[in-house]
Amino acid sequence: MADSPEAVKKAQKLYLLIGAILFVFTVVTLLVATVPALDVGRHGFDLADMTIGLLIASLKAGLVAAIFMHLSNEKRTIYVLISLGIVFGLAMILLIWFAYADPIEFKGFYDIGNLK
């Protein structure tokens, strides 16, 4: 918490800088999504464009969490909990991806027509 006018001005400058960075990265995301010259990979939206968009969004979310949510100077327990959430979220994404990549076609448990 800022206790002096100088500290308030310093915090205000930091918040304005982070706001400007977030605005610039929002424009970059828009340009990557719409300008054909910045299209990476095949024509149109593909995995490369999605990866770039998610990397930009992750950077923006990290800035918001670190600066606006004041996580840059938290205790170790907060970092452990956030890391566990990220690890479990990635594990769920991988499980869903592996389920879609499985070559065995799912026959529902209640698929009555296939009972013998």
C-alpha angles and dihedrals in degrees: 000000000000113000102178136043090248091055091049091052091048091050091046091053090049092050092048091049092050090046090053091048090050090050092049092049090048089055090046090052090050092049093048089051098046112024112084092207090062093047109126120204120355123003112282130013113334142148094288093053091047091050092051091047092050092048091052091047091049091052091050092048090050091052092049092048095046099044111021096035091041094231092139091085104033130126124272093255091065091053092049092051093046091047091051090051091051093047093049091045091052090046090055091049090051092048091052091046091050090049091054092044092052109112093210110097113231115239108194121247090237096046096133095181093068097051116115 
